Amino acid sequence: MIGKPYIGQLDLDRARPEQKAAHDEELRLRGRMTNMKRTLVHSPVALRVYGEWFALRDELAPVIGDRAVLTLCLAISAEMDNVVGMAFMRRGLAGLTDEAPAIAIDLGIVEAFGRAFAADAKAIPPAVWSNLSQALPEKTLVDLTALAGIMMATNAFMDAVGTEPDPELAAFIA
């Protein structure tokens, strides 16, 4: 983002008690506050809703692995041209070690799904759905699709309010 964000980050010194509580709970849960979360915490409900990305990731990671989850989210962020989302996912992928998901899924099909979902969720190619359906149980397909929707919403939120990339993401901005 070039220029001033449309909605600034919450000033904790001026925050209401429920905003401070939501801030502290996010720190307890995840250990840090990103620029996006510092904006979302103006509304503790919005922070909680967008935080469900982590709940879906936690459902999906044991099944398909973090690499597949981050690949999906990177594909969506790339298709949406969201700098913060792309940098966040690249950083996550760079930090991954070996993993052993329950289902080894072709990352190419995960990427194709993410790009197609972000481009037009009504026009995901039948071959993409077929490949996913052959590889994954329906619950996992639901979780994957829901995560894709939350990722799109997250990127749209950041773009709309002008979220600036966190300093630690600078090395992952292409």
C-alpha positions, 0 to 999 in steps of 0.5 A: 500500500502506498499512502495512508491506510483508510482505517488505521491500527487501533491505539491501545492507549485509547482502546475500549476495554473489550478492544483491549481484551480482544487484543490480549486474547489474540496475543495469547492465542497466536503470540503476535499482532499483525497490522491487519489484526491491529486494524481488525481489533477496532471490532473484536467481533471482526477480529474473531470472525477473521481469526477463524482462518486459523481454526480451518487451517488447524482442521486441514493441516493434519489432513493435507498438510500446511504446505497445501494450506499455504499453497492454496492461500498463496494462489488466492492471494496471487490471483487477487494481487494482494501483496500482504497475503502473498508475502505472509504465505511465502514466509510460511512456506519458507519456514516449513519443514518436512511434514507427513499429512494424512493425505498427500495431495498434488499441490498443483491441483490445490493451486489450480483450485485456489486460482480458479476460486479467486478468479470466479468461484462459479467457474471452477473447472470441473476437472479441478473439482473432479481431482479434488473430489477423488483425493479428499473426503467431503468434510475436507472439501468443505473445509478447503472451500471455506478456507478459500472463502475466508482467504478471499475475504481477508485479502479483500479486507486488507485491500479495502482498508489499505493494510500495510505489510508488516516489516518482517514480510519485506523479504517475501514481497516480490 
